[in-house]
Amino acid sequence: MSTLSNLLAAHTDLSGASVAHLQRIVAEWQLLADLSFADFLLWVPVTSQDGTRRFLCMAQSRPTTTATAHPEDMVGSAPAESLVSQLQRATTDTMLRREDQPRWHRGRSVRREVVPVRAPQAREASGQGDVIAVLGRDTNLAAPRVPSTLEISYLAVAADLLQMVADGTFPTAQSKDEGRSTPRVGDGLVRISSTGRVLYASPNAASAFHRLGWSDELVGADLAGVVREVADDAFEGTEAAEHVRGALAGTPSQRAELEGHGASAVLRALPLHPRGVPSGAVVLARDVTDVRRRDRALLSKDATIREIHHRVKNNLQTVAALLRLQARRTPHAEAQEALTESVRRVASIALVHEALAASVDERVDIDEVLDRVLPMMNDLARPGARVAMSRTGEVGVLPAVMATPLVMVLTELVANALEHGFAERASGSVVITATRTAAVLEVEVADDGRGLPETFSLERATGLGLQIVRTLVDSELAGALSIRPAEDGGTRAVLKVPLQHRGR
């Protein structure tokens, strides 16, 4: 299914500002659908190839508060002939129009209404504005509903907001959905008068404020004073109260969060100014106590994991220091060399844990780690030899499960190049080249040293370094490694690692 942007681009010549406004309408219209107990269809006028004007449904929203009038997908369809004249009239005025009689639609009795969508930028420029689309509000009359205070309040708020849509004053560029914790109609709704007094509070809204610590009746209370009183933090309460007062003054919808008596709630205040006349505001409230408790638990867990990485790094550095001290005191050259290699390996792992201690999502920038590891390896070359090491391309950011084995493999390959490729040479170079696609990471370690022995075989190599490399590549990285002579002399080691393999 094409997105709204793609459909508008394919069938209309609307300006970028008009397209943005329609996208804001669609972002907000779940609120309108739930308040109206009705489906909403976005009808946009388009020009056919023969030059005639017609309407096309570009988007669709179904209510969560009642049964839908359109279980079928309406996007991309044309309106029924009986609706065309109603849509055409809506493009010439700012009136919300309703059909005199309900109509049958696929076995359901449906009441149709149309709401012109006026572009706010045109309204500001000309004082009136152009109708760029029409909202169809289709109510399924077959859905049984008993008229109640809640339903009457919902419909009254919907009527004001839809008139603001026709006026071009809702939604504004400043009123944006701010994520999954943004309150919805079913979470809790409070209607307040132009003086800030609560006219109606849904049961869920009353419960949310009760958990925050408000024990009195909410209806009749000054909502700004209520939110300021229940907040544990005075600054937080004052900010939320200002959002409520701002909505009464016409400030676009704002979001605030309150904590009181161990409970948390998110508030969203929307001004109600149909035809430019202040009519109070509506405040949506959502109890997010459990959500915030889980968030705090995750933050605590994340902080604990980072602290563990920090302590592991410190312990590894201590181990490296002890091994280094032991190497200096060992009289045997072979043992001293083995201890020095162990120091390098432990230090490489410590650098990975240091990067993880600073990470918030268990991911490591491998390039930063390599830039710190490679200078430590200059001592592996023959004394007096000048071997230049360089890195091209980017390995990028990888998850922690890949970071340690990958860094170990690359440092071992560089160590082999330095130890064996330049054992009899005074100068040379080692180049690490990284190439990454969405599926595969390829890293090449190339040197211009003396090359490989004729009898060399990676599978039969007995050196500890290559044994470590083979084990990590096979079991940890699920990758492939090849080591072969370079065309112009030297050695090329090519590592290929899948980035999307099983278990990662």
C-alpha positions as CSV (number, residue, x, y, z in Angstrom):
1,M,0.0,0.0,0.0
2,S,1.4,3.4,-1.0
3,T,1.9,6.0,1.7
4,L,-0.1,9.2,1.9
5,S,2.9,11.1,0.6
6,N,3.3,8.8,-2.4
7,L,-0.4,9.0,-3.2
8,L,-0.5,12.8,-3.0
9,A,2.6,13.1,-5.2
10,A,1.2,10.7,-7.8
11,H,-2.3,12.2,-8.1
12,T,-2.1,15.9,-7.0
13,D,0.0,19.0,-7.4
14,L,-0.4,20.2,-3.8
15,S,2.3,22.4,-2.3
16,G,4.7,21.0,0.3
17,A,3.0,23.0,3.0
18,S,-0.4,21.5,2.0
19,V,0.9,18.0,2.0
20,A,2.5,18.6,5.4
21,H,-0.9,19.8,6.7
22,L,-2.7,16.7,5.4
23,Q,0.0,14.5,7.1
24,R,-0.7,16.3,10.4
25,I,-4.4,15.7,9.9
26,V,-3.7,12.0,9.5
27,A,-1.4,12.0,12.5
28,E,-4.2,13.4,14.7
29,W,-7.3,11.8,13.3
30,Q,-7.3,8.8,15.5
31,L,-8.3,11.3,18.2
32,L,-11.1,12.6,16.0
33,A,-12.3,9.1,15.1
34,D,-12.5,8.0,18.7
35,L,-14.3,11.2,19.8
36,S,-16.7,10.9,16.9
37,F,-17.4,7.2,17.2
38,A,-17.0,7.2,13.4
39,D,-14.7,6.3,10.6
40,F,-12.8,9.0,8.8
41,L,-11.9,9.0,5.1
42,L,-9.6,11.6,3.5
43,W,-11.1,12.6,0.2
44,V,-8.7,14.7,-2.0
45,P,-9.7,16.3,-5.3
46,V,-7.6,15.1,-8.2
47,T,-7.6,15.8,-12.0
48,S,-8.2,12.9,-14.3
49,Q,-6.3,12.4,-17.6
50,D,-9.3,13.9,-19.5
51,G,-9.1,17.0,-17.3
52,T,-12.2,16.2,-15.2
53,R,-12.1,16.7,-11.4
54,R,-12.9,13.8,-9.2
55,F,-12.2,12.7,-5.6
56,L,-9.9,9.9,-4.4
57,C,-9.6,8.4,-0.9
58,M,-6.0,8.9,0.2
59,A,-6.2,7.6,3.8
60,Q,-8.6,5.9,6.3
61,S,-9.0,5.8,10.0
62,R,-11.3,3.5,12.1
63,P,-12.5,4.2,15.6
64,T,-11.4,2.2,18.7
65,T,-14.5,3.3,20.6
66,T,-17.2,1.6,18.4
67,A,-17.7,-0.7,15.4
68,T,-16.3,0.5,12.1
69,A,-18.5,1.5,9.2
70,H,-15.8,0.4,6.7
71,P,-14.2,-2.9,7.5
72,E,-13.0,-3.0,3.9
73,D,-10.0,-0.9,2.8
74,M,-11.1,2.3,1.2
75,V,-7.7,3.8,0.3
76,G,-7.5,4.4,-3.5
77,S,-11.2,4.1,-4.1
78,A,-13.6,6.8,-5.5
79,P,-16.6,8.0,-3.6
80,A,-20.1,6.8,-4.2
81,E,-22.1,8.9,-6.7
82,S,-24.5,9.9,-3.9
83,L,-21.5,11.4,-2.0
84,V,-19.9,13.4,-4.9
85,S,-22.2,16.4,-4.8
86,Q,-21.7,16.6,-1.0
87,L,-18.0,16.6,-1.3
88,Q,-18.1,19.2,-4.0
89,R,-20.1,21.6,-1.9
90,A,-17.7,21.1,1.0
91,T,-14.8,22.5,-1.2
92,T,-16.6,25.9,-1.5
93,D,-17.4,26.7,2.1
94,T,-16.4,26.0,5.7
95,M,-19.7,24.3,6.7
96,L,-19.8,20.8,8.2
97,R,-22.6,19.1,6.2
98,R,-24.6,16.0,7.1
99,E,-26.8,14.0,4.8
100,D,-30.5,14.3,5.7
101,Q,-31.0,10.6,5.7
102,P,-28.7,7.7,6.6
103,R,-27.7,5.4,3.7
104,W,-27.1,1.7,3.5
105,H,-23.5,0.7,2.8
106,R,-22.8,-3.0,2.3
107,G,-25.6,-4.0,4.7
108,R,-24.9,-1.3,7.3
109,S,-26.8,1.9,8.0
110,V,-24.3,4.7,7.7
111,R,-24.7,8.4,8.4
112,R,-22.3,10.5,6.3
113,E,-20.9,13.9,7.1
114,V,-18.2,16.0,5.4
115,V,-15.7,18.4,6.8
116,P,-13.7,20.7,4.6
117,V,-9.9,20.7,5.3
118,R,-8.6,24.3,5.0
119,A,-4.9,25.0,4.5
120,P,-3.7,27.2,7.4
121,Q,-1.0,28.9,5.3
122,A,-3.6,30.1,2.7
123,R,-5.9,31.2,5.5
124,E,-3.1,33.4,6.9
125,A,-2.3,34.9,3.5
126,S,-5.8,35.7,2.3
127,G,-7.9,35.7,5.5
128,Q,-10.0,32.8,4.2
129,G,-7.9,30.0,2.9
130,D,-8.4,27.2,0.3
131,V,-10.0,23.8,0.9
132,I,-7.4,21.3,0.0
133,A,-9.3,18.1,1.0
134,V,-12.5,16.9,2.6
135,L,-12.8,14.6,5.6
136,G,-15.7,12.1,5.4
137,R,-17.1,11.2,8.8
138,D,-19.0,7.9,8.4
139,T,-20.9,6.7,11.5
140,N,-22.1,3.1,11.7
141,L,-25.6,3.5,13.1
142,A,-26.0,-0.3,13.5
143,A,-23.5,-0.2,16.4
144,P,-25.6,-0.2,19.6
145,R,-24.8,2.8,21.9
146,V,-26.7,4.1,24.8
147,P,-26.5,8.0,25.0
148,S,-24.5,8.9,28.0
149,T,-22.6,11.9,29.5
150,L,-19.4,10.4,28.1
151,E,-20.8,10.1,24.6
152,I,-22.2,13.6,24.6
153,S,-19.0,15.1,25.9
154,Y,-16.9,13.2,23.3
155,L,-19.1,14.3,20.5
156,A,-19.1,17.9,21.7
157,V,-15.3,18.0,21.7
158,A,-15.2,16.3,18.3
159,A,-17.6,19.0,16.9
160,D,-15.3,21.8,18.1
161,L,-12.1,20.1,16.8
162,L,-13.7,19.4,13.4
163,Q,-14.8,23.0,13.1
164,M,-11.2,24.0,13.8
165,V,-10.2,21.7,11.0
166,A,-12.6,23.5,8.7
167,D,-11.2,26.8,10.0
168,G,-7.6,25.7,9.3
169,T,-6.6,26.1,13.0
170,F,-6.2,22.4,13.8
171,P,-3.9,20.7,13.8
172,T,-1.0,23.2,13.8
173,A,2.6,22.6,12.9
174,Q,3.4,22.7,16.7
175,S,1.0,20.0,17.6
176,K,2.8,16.7,17.1
177,D,2.3,13.2,18.3
178,E,5.2,12.6,20.7
179,G,5.4,8.8,20.8
180,R,3.8,5.8,22.2
181,S,3.1,7.4,25.7
182,T,1.0,10.2,24.2
183,P,-2.5,9.8,25.7
184,R,-5.4,8.7,23.6
185,V,-9.1,9.3,24.1
186,G,-9.7,6.0,25.9
187,D,-6.9,6.7,28.4
188,G,-8.8,9.6,29.9
189,L,-10.5,12.9,28.8
190,V,-11.2,16.1,30.8
191,R,-13.2,18.9,29.2
192,I,-12.6,22.3,30.9
193,S,-14.4,25.6,30.4
194,S,-12.9,28.9,29.1
195,T,-12.2,29.7,32.8
196,G,-10.3,26.5,33.4
197,R,-13.0,24.7,35.4
198,V,-13.6,21.0,34.8
199,L,-16.9,20.4,33.0
200,Y,-16.5,16.7,32.5
201,A,-14.0,14.0,33.4
202,S,-14.2,10.5,32.0
203,P,-13.9,7.6,34.5
204,N,-10.3,6.8,33.4
205,A,-9.3,10.5,33.7
206,A,-10.8,10.6,37.2
207,S,-8.9,7.4,38.2
208,A,-5.6,8.8,36.8
209,F,-5.9,12.0,39.0
210,H,-7.0,9.9,42.0
211,R,-3.8,7.9,41.7
212,L,-1.9,11.1,41.5
213,G,-3.3,12.1,44.9
214,W,-6.4,14.1,44.1
215,S,-9.1,12.9,46.5
216,D,-11.9,15.5,45.8
217,E,-14.4,15.6,43.0
218,L,-12.7,16.6,39.8
219,V,-15.7,18.2,38.1
220,G,-15.9,21.9,39.1
221,A,-12.3,22.1,40.2
222,D,-9.7,24.4,38.6
223,L,-7.6,21.9,36.6
224,A,-4.4,24.0,36.6
225,G,-4.6,24.2,40.3
226,V,-5.2,20.5,40.6
227,V,-2.1,19.5,38.5
228,R,0.0,21.9,40.5
229,E,-1.2,20.5,43.8
230,V,-0.8,16.8,43.0
231,A,2.7,17.1,41.5
232,D,5.6,16.0,43.8
233,D,7.9,18.4,42.1
234,A,6.8,22.0,42.3
235,F,8.6,23.0,39.0
236,E,7.0,20.0,37.2
237,G,3.5,21.0,38.5
238,T,3.9,24.6,37.6
239,E,5.0,23.6,34.0
240,A,1.9,21.3,33.6
241,A,-0.4,24.1,35.0
242,E,1.1,26.5,32.4
243,H,0.3,24.0,29.6
244,V,-3.3,23.9,30.7
245,R,-3.6,27.7,30.9
246,G,-1.8,27.9,27.5
247,A,-4.4,25.7,25.9
248,L,-7.1,28.0,27.2
249,A,-5.3,30.9,25.6
250,G,-5.1,29.1,22.3
251,T,-1.5,27.7,22.5
252,P,-1.2,24.6,20.3
253,S,-1.4,21.2,22.0
254,Q,1.3,20.6,24.5
255,R,2.4,17.5,26.5
256,A,3.5,17.4,30.2
257,E,4.2,14.6,32.6
258,L,3.3,14.5,36.3
259,E,4.5,12.4,39.2
260,G,2.6,12.3,42.5
261,H,2.1,9.9,45.3
262,G,4.1,7.2,43.5
263,A,2.0,7.5,40.3
264,S,2.9,9.0,36.9
265,A,0.6,10.4,34.3
266,V,1.1,12.1,30.9
267,L,-1.2,15.0,30.0
268,R,-1.9,16.6,26.7
269,A,-3.8,19.8,26.5
270,L,-5.5,20.9,23.2
271,P,-7.2,24.3,22.8
272,L,-10.8,24.4,21.6
273,H,-11.4,27.6,19.5
274,P,-14.0,26.8,16.9
275,R,-14.5,29.7,14.5
276,G,-11.9,31.6,16.5
277,V,-14.2,31.7,19.6
278,P,-12.6,30.4,22.9
279,S,-14.5,27.4,24.1
280,G,-12.2,26.0,26.7
281,A,-9.9,23.1,26.2
282,V,-9.7,19.3,26.3
283,V,-7.0,17.5,28.3
284,L,-6.1,13.9,27.6
285,A,-4.6,12.0,30.6
286,R,-2.9,8.7,30.6
287,D,-1.7,6.8,33.6
288,V,1.8,5.6,32.8
289,T,2.9,4.4,36.3
290,D,3.7,0.9,35.1
291,V,5.4,2.2,32.0
292,R,7.7,4.5,34.0
293,R,8.4,1.7,36.5
294,R,9.6,-0.5,33.6
295,D,11.6,2.4,32.2
296,R,13.4,2.9,35.5
297,A,14.1,-0.8,35.8
298,L,15.6,-0.8,32.3
299,L,17.7,2.3,33.1
300,S,18.9,0.6,36.3
301,K,19.7,-2.6,34.4
302,D,21.6,-0.6,31.7
303,A,23.6,1.3,34.3
304,T,24.5,-2.1,36.0
305,I,25.6,-3.6,32.7
306,R,27.8,-0.5,32.0
307,E,29.3,-0.7,35.5
308,I,30.1,-4.4,34.9
309,H,31.9,-3.6,31.6
310,H,33.8,-0.8,33.5
311,R,34.9,-3.2,36.2
312,V,35.9,-5.9,33.7
313,K,38.0,-3.4,31.9
314,N,39.8,-2.4,35.1
315,N,40.4,-6.0,36.0
316,L,41.7,-6.8,32.6
317,Q,44.1,-3.8,32.7
318,T,45.3,-5.1,36.1
319,V,45.9,-8.5,34.6
320,A,47.8,-7.0,31.7
321,A,49.9,-4.9,34.1
322,L,50.8,-8.1,36.1
323,L,51.7,-10.0,32.9
324,R,53.8,-7.1,31.7
325,L,55.6,-7.0,35.0
326,Q,56.2,-10.8,34.9
327,A,57.5,-10.5,31.3
328,R,60.1,-8.0,32.4
329,R,61.3,-10.4,35.2
330,T,61.5,-13.5,33.0
331,P,65.0,-14.3,31.8
332,H,63.8,-16.7,29.0
333,A,63.2,-14.9,25.7
334,E,60.5,-17.4,24.6
335,A,58.5,-17.0,27.8
336,Q,58.9,-13.3,27.6
337,E,57.6,-13.2,24.1
338,A,54.6,-15.3,25.1
339,L,53.8,-13.0,28.0
340,T,54.1,-10.0,25.8
341,E,51.6,-11.5,23.3
342,S,49.2,-12.2,26.2
343,V,49.5,-8.6,27.4
344,R,48.4,-7.4,23.9
345,R,45.5,-9.8,23.7
346,V,44.2,-8.8,27.2
347,A,44.6,-5.1,26.4
348,S,42.6,-5.5,23.2
349,I,39.7,-7.1,25.1
350,A,40.0,-4.4,27.8
351,L,39.5,-1.7,25.1
352,V,36.3,-3.3,23.9
353,H,34.9,-3.4,27.4
354,E,35.9,0.3,27.9
355,A,33.9,1.2,24.8
356,L,31.0,-0.9,26.1
357,A,31.1,0.9,29.4
358,A,30.5,4.2,27.6
359,S,27.8,2.8,25.3
360,V,24.1,3.0,26.1
361,D,22.9,0.3,23.7
362,E,25.6,-2.5,23.9
363,R,27.2,-1.4,20.6
364,V,30.8,-0.6,19.9
365,D,32.4,1.7,17.3
366,I,35.0,-0.8,16.1
367,D,37.0,1.9,14.2
368,E,37.7,3.8,17.4
369,V,38.9,0.7,19.1
370,L,41.2,-0.2,16.2
371,D,42.7,3.3,16.2
372,R,43.7,2.7,19.8
373,V,44.9,-0.9,19.4
374,L,47.0,-0.6,16.3
375,P,49.6,1.9,17.8
376,M,50.2,-0.6,20.6
377,M,51.4,-3.2,18.1
378,N,54.4,-1.3,16.7
379,D,56.7,-3.2,19.2
380,L,55.9,-6.4,17.4
381,A,58.0,-5.4,14.3
382,R,61.7,-6.2,14.2
383,P,63.7,-3.6,16.2
384,G,64.7,-0.8,13.8
385,A,62.1,-1.7,11.2
386,R,59.8,1.1,10.1
387,V,56.4,-0.4,9.3
388,A,53.6,2.1,8.5
389,M,50.1,1.0,9.5
390,S,47.0,2.6,8.0
391,R,43.3,2.0,7.9
392,T,40.9,2.8,5.1
393,G,37.1,2.4,5.0
394,E,34.9,2.0,8.1
395,V,34.0,-1.1,10.0
396,G,31.3,0.9,11.7
397,V,29.2,0.2,14.8
398,L,28.6,-3.4,15.8
399,P,26.8,-5.2,18.6
400,A,28.8,-6.3,21.7
401,V,28.5,-10.0,20.7
402,M,30.6,-9.3,17.6
403,A,32.9,-6.6,18.9
404,T,35.4,-8.7,21.0
405,P,35.9,-11.6,18.6
406,L,36.3,-9.2,15.6
407,V,38.8,-7.0,17.3
408,M,40.8,-10.1,18.5
409,V,40.8,-11.5,15.0
410,L,42.0,-8.3,13.4
411,T,44.7,-7.7,16.0
412,E,46.0,-11.3,15.5
413,L,46.1,-10.8,11.7
414,V,48.0,-7.6,12.1
415,A,50.4,-9.2,14.6
416,N,51.1,-12.0,12.2
417,A,51.8,-9.5,9.4
418,L,54.3,-7.6,11.7
419,E,56.0,-10.6,13.2
420,H,56.4,-12.8,10.1
421,G,56.2,-10.4,7.2
422,F,58.9,-8.0,8.3
423,A,61.2,-10.3,10.3
424,E,64.0,-9.6,7.7
425,R,62.9,-6.2,6.3
426,A,63.7,-2.7,7.5
427,S,60.5,-1.1,6.2
428,G,57.1,-1.8,4.8
429,S,53.4,-1.2,5.3
430,V,50.3,-2.9,6.7
431,V,46.9,-1.7,5.4
432,I,43.5,-2.5,6.8
433,T,40.7,-2.0,4.4
434,A,37.1,-2.3,5.5
435,T,34.1,-2.6,3.1
436,R,30.6,-2.9,4.6
437,T,27.2,-3.6,3.0
438,A,23.9,-4.2,4.6
439,A,24.6,-7.9,4.7
440,V,28.3,-8.5,4.9
441,L,31.4,-6.9,6.5
442,E,34.6,-7.5,4.6
443,V,38.0,-6.6,6.1
444,E,41.3,-7.1,4.4
445,V,44.7,-7.0,6.1
446,A,47.4,-6.6,3.5
447,D,51.2,-6.2,3.9
448,D,54.1,-5.9,1.5
449,G,56.4,-8.2,3.6
450,R,58.2,-11.3,2.6
451,G,55.0,-13.3,1.8
452,L,53.9,-16.7,2.7
453,P,55.9,-19.9,2.7
454,E,55.1,-22.2,-0.3
455,T,53.8,-24.9,2.1
456,F,51.5,-22.6,4.1
457,S,48.0,-23.8,4.8
458,L,45.6,-22.0,7.0
459,E,43.9,-25.2,8.1
460,R,47.2,-26.9,9.1
461,A,48.8,-23.8,10.7
462,T,49.9,-24.6,14.3
463,G,50.7,-21.1,15.5
464,L,48.6,-20.0,18.5
465,G,47.6,-16.7,16.9
466,L,46.1,-18.4,13.8
467,Q,44.4,-21.1,16.0
468,I,42.7,-18.3,17.9
469,V,41.7,-16.6,14.6
470,R,40.2,-19.8,13.2
471,T,38.2,-20.6,16.4
472,L,36.8,-17.1,16.6
473,V,35.9,-16.8,13.0
474,D,34.1,-20.1,12.9
475,S,32.4,-20.2,16.3
476,E,31.8,-16.5,17.2
477,L,31.6,-14.6,13.9
478,A,30.2,-17.4,11.6
479,G,32.4,-15.9,9.0
480,A,35.1,-16.9,6.4
481,L,38.8,-16.2,6.3
482,S,41.3,-16.6,3.5
483,I,45.1,-15.9,3.7
484,R,46.9,-16.0,0.4
485,P,49.9,-14.3,-1.3
486,A,49.3,-10.8,-2.7
487,E,49.8,-10.3,-6.5
488,D,52.6,-7.7,-6.0
489,G,54.3,-9.5,-3.1
490,G,53.3,-9.7,0.5
491,T,50.2,-11.3,2.0
492,R,46.5,-10.7,1.9
493,A,44.2,-11.9,4.7
494,V,40.5,-11.4,3.9
495,L,37.8,-11.7,6.5
496,K,34.1,-11.9,5.6
497,V,31.5,-11.7,8.3
498,P,27.7,-11.8,7.8
499,L,26.0,-9.0,9.7
500,Q,22.5,-10.7,9.7
501,H,23.3,-14.3,10.4
502,R,21.3,-16.5,12.7
503,G,21.4,-15.6,16.4
504,R,22.4,-12.0,15.9
